């Protein structure tokens, strides 16, 4: 289990995001997958 991508973004850590991406990519490849499809929350920051 991994935290949500919104929680990952809240860390502001590029290294943590890279580690997250590499871990997801590794698990996808060893399970025989070639791509991942998932829903997106489309969250963004706005001052309004």
Secondary structure as GFF3:
##gff-version 3
##sequence-region A 1 48
A	DSSP	alpha_helix	5	10	.	.	.	ID=ss1
A	DSSP	alpha_helix	14	30	.	.	.	ID=ss2
###
